[in-house]
């Protein structure tokens, strides 16, 4: 954890969830409505088809709702895309940009990710910018080089701690059940903190850096306790309210 930085526990549902899954969002919204919510932020990013109803379900809860991606333009002839303004229009407050699955499946570049983050900021959204190395890059000893390049290329020069979150997701750990050692996470997050301070000055000292990649209730406490880990971006475990709330609940002890 980073001193004086409010943690964020975020769930990325990816391409999962129909109307039936709204019961899970309702349960999460009810489960985070307790004293711990005064110290820890929570977020679920469901599929776009559920965004509006999800924000309604979370209206009386501290739970925030966000999008999984946005187009870099406000509007236009971009069939199938969603703008940051559209997410804000249905009361979303965050948007994930640059997830490794977007970078891989759609060849998104650092330049495009930065443009999407800038679009999110212009719409009043908090951008969660994802970065992380592949297994091949890790084996080649390139982890820190990749993080340096992606931070430099993907984070807007005017980014603030209030409107930007970094999510470190080692690509080889996403959905695999394999996680880095706590020492690996500590080294990566310390490096990212140094880079953020170098690029953004004081803002970089308090910008949240999340860890993502096979975060589960049984490893969350150990991971969240690592220096400069300011929360989690959770994939599969966020689909079930019990798992998400268990991960959120580790802060009961960590912040005691």
C-alpha positions in Angstrom: 0.0 0.0 0.0 1.0 3.6 -0.5 0.6 5.9 2.6 -2.3 8.3 2.4 -3.6 6.8 -0.9 -7.2 5.5 -0.9 -7.2 1.9 -2.3 -9.5 0.9 -5.2 -10.9 -2.6 -5.6 -12.2 -2.9 -9.2 -13.8 -5.7 -11.2 -13.6 -6.1 -14.9 -16.3 -8.4 -16.1 -15.0 -8.5 -19.7 -17.4 -10.2 -22.1 -19.4 -11.8 -19.4 -22.8 -11.1 -17.9 -26.4 -10.9 -19.1 -29.4 -9.4 -17.2 -29.3 -12.4 -14.8 -25.9 -11.2 -13.6 -27.4 -8.0 -12.3 -28.2 -9.8 -9.1 -24.4 -10.0 -8.5 -24.0 -6.3 -8.9 -26.9 -5.7 -6.6 -25.3 -7.9 -4.0 -21.9 -6.2 -4.4 -23.6 -2.8 -4.1 -25.3 -3.8 -0.9 -22.1 -5.5 0.5 -19.8 -2.5 0.1 -22.3 -0.2 1.9 -20.6 -0.4 5.3 -17.9 1.6 7.2 -15.0 0.2 5.1 -16.4 2.1 2.1 -15.2 5.3 3.8 -11.6 4.1 3.3 -11.7 2.0 0.2 -13.3 2.7 -3.3 -15.0 0.0 -5.2 -15.9 -0.4 -8.9 -17.5 -2.8 -11.3 -17.0 -2.5 -15.1 -19.8 -4.7 -16.6 -20.5 -5.1 -20.3 -21.8 -2.0 -22.0 -25.3 -3.7 -22.3 -25.6 -3.6 -18.5 -24.1 -0.2 -17.8 -27.2 1.8 -17.4 -29.1 -0.7 -15.2 -26.0 -1.3 -13.2 -25.6 2.4 -12.4 -29.2 2.5 -11.3 -28.7 -0.6 -9.0 -25.6 1.1 -7.4 -27.3 4.5 -7.1 -27.6 4.4 -3.3 -24.3 2.5 -2.8 -20.6 3.6 -2.6 -20.1 1.2 -5.5 -19.0 2.9 -8.7 -19.8 1.6 -12.2 -17.5 2.0 -15.3 -16.9 1.0 -18.8 -14.4 -1.5 -20.2 -13.2 0.7 -23.1 -14.0 3.9 -25.0 -13.4 5.4 -28.4 -11.0 8.3 -28.6 -13.5 10.4 -30.4 -16.6 12.0 -29.0 -18.9 10.8 -31.8 -18.9 9.8 -35.4 -19.1 6.9 -37.9 -17.5 4.3 -35.6 -19.9 1.3 -35.7 -20.0 -0.7 -32.5 -17.8 1.8 -30.6 -18.8 3.7 -27.4 -17.5 7.1 -26.5 -16.4 8.3 -23.1 -19.3 10.8 -23.2 -21.7 7.9 -23.6 -20.4 6.2 -20.5 -20.7 9.4 -18.6 -24.2 9.9 -19.9 -25.4 6.7 -18.2 -23.7 7.7 -15.0 -20.5 5.7 -15.3 -17.5 7.2 -13.6 -14.5 5.2 -14.7 -13.3 3.5 -17.9 -10.6 0.9 -18.5 -8.3 1.7 -21.4 -5.4 -0.3 -22.8 -6.2 -3.7 -21.4 -3.8 -6.3 -22.7 -6.7 -8.0 -24.4 -7.5 -4.8 -26.3 -3.8 -4.3 -27.1 -3.6 -7.9 -28.4 -6.9 -8.5 -30.1 -7.2 -5.0 -31.7 -3.5 -4.1 -31.9 -4.0 -1.0 -29.7 -0.9 1.1 -29.5 0.4 3.2 -26.6 -0.5 6.3 -28.6 -4.1 5.1 -29.0 -4.4 4.2 -25.4 -3.2 7.7 -24.4 -5.8 9.2 -26.8 -8.5 7.2 -25.1 -7.4 8.2 -21.7 -7.4 11.9 -22.8 -11.0 11.3 -24.1 -12.0 9.8 -20.7 -10.6 12.8 -18.9 -12.4 15.2 -21.2 -15.7 13.4 -20.4 -15.0 13.7 -16.7 -14.2 10.0 -16.3 -11.4 8.4 -14.3 -9.2 6.4 -16.7 -7.7 3.1 -15.6 -4.7 2.6 -17.9 -3.5 -1.0 -18.1 0.1 -2.0 -18.7 2.0 -5.2 -18.4 4.5 -7.6 -20.0 3.9 -10.8 -21.9 5.5 -14.2 -20.8 8.1 -13.8 -23.6 9.1 -10.4 -22.5 9.3 -11.5 -18.9 11.5 -14.4 -19.9 13.7 -12.1 -21.9 14.2 -9.9 -18.8 12.3 -7.0 -20.4 9.6 -6.4 -17.8 10.8 -3.0 -16.6 11.6 -1.9 -20.1 8.1 -2.7 -21.2 6.6 -0.9 -18.2 8.7 2.1 -18.9 7.7 2.3 -22.5 4.0 1.7 -21.9 3.9 4.3 -19.0 5.6 6.9 -21.1 3.5 6.2 -24.2 0.1 5.6 -22.6 -0.2 8.1 -19.8 -1.3 11.6 -20.8 1.2 14.3 -19.8 -1.5 16.2 -17.9 -2.8 13.1 -16.0 -3.6 13.7 -12.4 -4.0 11.4 -9.4 -7.6 12.3 -9.3 -8.5 11.2 -12.8 -6.0 8.4 -13.6 -5.3 5.0 -12.2 -2.6 2.6 -13.4 -3.3 -1.1 -13.5 -0.3 -3.4 -13.7 -1.4 -6.7 -15.2 1.3 -9.1 -16.2 -0.2 -10.6 -19.3 1.0 -14.1 -18.5 -0.9 -14.0 -15.1 -4.3 -12.9 -16.5 -6.8 -15.7 -16.1 -4.1 -18.3 -15.7 -4.2 -18.8 -12.0 -0.5 -18.0 -11.9 0.7 -14.9 -10.0 4.1 -13.2 -9.7 5.8 -13.5 -6.3 5.2 -10.6 -3.9 8.8 -9.6 -4.5 8.2 -9.4 -8.3 5.2 -7.3 -7.7 7.1 -5.1 -5.2 9.9 -4.4 -7.7 7.5 -3.7 -10.6 5.3 -1.3 -8.5 8.3 0.5 -7.1 9.6 1.0 -10.6 6.3 2.3 -11.8 6.1 4.7 -8.9 9.5 6.1 -9.7 8.5 6.5 -13.4 5.2 8.2 -12.5 7.0 10.7 -10.3 9.6 11.3 -13.0 6.9 12.0 -15.6 4.2 13.7 -13.4 6.0 15.1 -10.4 3.9 15.3 -7.2 0.9 13.8 -9.0 2.9 10.6 -9.5 3.4 10.2 -5.7 -0.3 9.6 -5.0 -1.6 8.1 -8.3 -3.1 4.7 -7.6 -1.3 1.7 -9.0 -3.4 -1.5 -9.0 -2.3 -5.0 -9.3 -4.2 -7.4 -11.6 -3.7 -10.9 -12.8 -5.4 -13.9 -11.1 -6.3 -12.0 -7.9 -8.5 -14.2 -5.7 -9.7 -14.2 -2.1 -6.9 -16.5 -1.1 -4.1 -14.3 -2.3 -5.5 -10.9 -2.2 -4.4 -9.9 1.3 -0.7 -10.8 0.6 -0.8 -8.9 -2.7 -2.6 -5.8 -1.4 -0.1 -5.5 1.5 2.8 -5.0 -1.0 4.3 -1.5 -1.1 2.8 0.7 -3.8 0.0 -1.7 -4.5 -3.1 0.5 -4.1 -5.8 -2.0 -4.9 -6.7 -4.6 -7.4 -8.2 -5.0 -10.9 -10.0 -8.3 -10.7 -11.2 -10.4 -13.6 -13.0 -13.7 -13.0 -13.3 -13.3 -9.2 -15.3 -10.2 -9.7 -18.2 -12.1 -11.3 -19.3 -13.5 -8.0 -20.3 -11.1 -5.3 -19.0 -13.4 -2.6 -15.5 -13.4 -4.1 -15.4 -9.7 -4.9 -16.5 -8.8 -1.4 -14.0 -11.2 0.1 -11.2 -9.4 -1.7 -12.6 -6.0 -0.7 -12.8 -7.3 2.8 -9.1 -7.9 3.2 -8.8 -4.2 3.9 -10.6 -4.7 7.1 -7.3 -6.0 8.5 -4.9 -4.1 6.3 -6.3 -0.7 7.3 -7.1 -1.6 10.9 
